């Protein structure tokens, strides 16, 4: 099996573990506290890696770096807040909407032309999101799913800034991630305010595990694109939906409805098509 595929599966598994840890911690800790400790502990690990590997931080494009950090930080808080009340499967599926918003943001901010044949998958994705959220059915509608939707939007916006930063070739991946983690910790601290309690021994262990797991997931995700075909890696990453659904069933007794399955298939199918279109377009430019 290709290294890129292996790393993609491992990254999806690690990110699903992150969601499980956050959902479990949310029973006894506030969203702000979880975001603060996750951002802080992961930032410490990244700083250690920067020092060990002698990575030099740049002084250029700081506003863009800060914007990437703010978008990612707020998005992470939204995700953590949604995880408190939204099933893991629904969370994983709605997160895939970022592919939809990436296409829109690229057209608006990077002036990329949306292909005419992208209209159908875009509509399919919107329809799939409606099946998962079900805003027309009050008993099935979970208002907290809107936080997960907000995370998908913010993640897409953050990805747009990352594309600009990586295109310049002036920034190491650790630097981009560091801005995100610092902003996430600040956002968590603001949300937490004065309502803070010192984590117990078990909570500390989970927080440390969350910080380490998150960094490992980021590294594996980066390596998956380093060693594998971007389209294949992107498709394999959708296995995260399966992992989250499995953990939701095993650990939290969550059952997936037929409507959610249908919506998930529409979102993933449409997102895969958009991803392929995006990479085909990049390949044509290179050739």
C-alpha positions, 0 to 999 in steps of 0.5 A: 500500500502507498505510503500516502494512503497509509498516512492518510488513514492514520491521520483520519484515525488520529483526528477521530480520536481527537473528537472522542477525547473532546466529546468525553472531556466536554462532560466535565470541562467547558469548551473554552477550557478544552480549546485553551489546553489543546492549543497551549499544549500542542503549541508547546510541542510545536515550539519544541519541534521548531527548536529541535529541528532548527526551524526559523520563523519568518517575518513576512506576511504576518497579517495573513498568518494571523488571519489563518490563525484566527480563522482556524482558532475560532473554527476549532472552538466551534467544532469543540462546542458542536461536539458536545451535543452533535453525534460524532458521525454528523460532526464528521459528515458536516465537516466535509462541507469545507470542500464546498466552501473552499470552491466558493472562497477560491472563486471570491478571494483567489479569483478562480473561475468555478467550472460550469460542471461544478454546479451539479455537485454543489447542489448535491452537497447542499442537499446532503447538508440539509438531509443531515441538519434537517432544519425543516424537522424541529424534533430532528434539528440540532441547533448545535450542528450550526457550530459544526457548519460554522467550523466547515466555513472557517476551515475553508477560509483558513485553507484559502489563506494556507494556500496563499502562504504555502504558494509563497514558499516562505513559511515552514508548516510548523510556523503556520500551525503555530499561529493556529494553535496560539490563536486557538488557545487565546480564543479558548481563554476568552471563551473561558473567561473567569469560569475556570477550574483546574483539571483533575488528574484524569482530565490532565491526562486526557488534555495531554493526550489531546495535545499530543494526538493533535500534533501527530494527526497534523504531521501524518496528514502532511506526510500523506500529501507528501508521499501520495497522490493528492486526489487519492489522499483526499478520497481516502481521508473520507474514511474519517466518517467511518471512524467517527461513526464507529466510535460514536456507536461504541462509546456513546451509543449513537445510532446513525439515521437513514437520513444522515447516511443519505446526506453523508453519501451526497456530501462525500460524493459531491466533495470527492467530485469537487476535489478531483475537479480542483486537482485536474485543474491544477494539473492542467496549469502545470502541464 
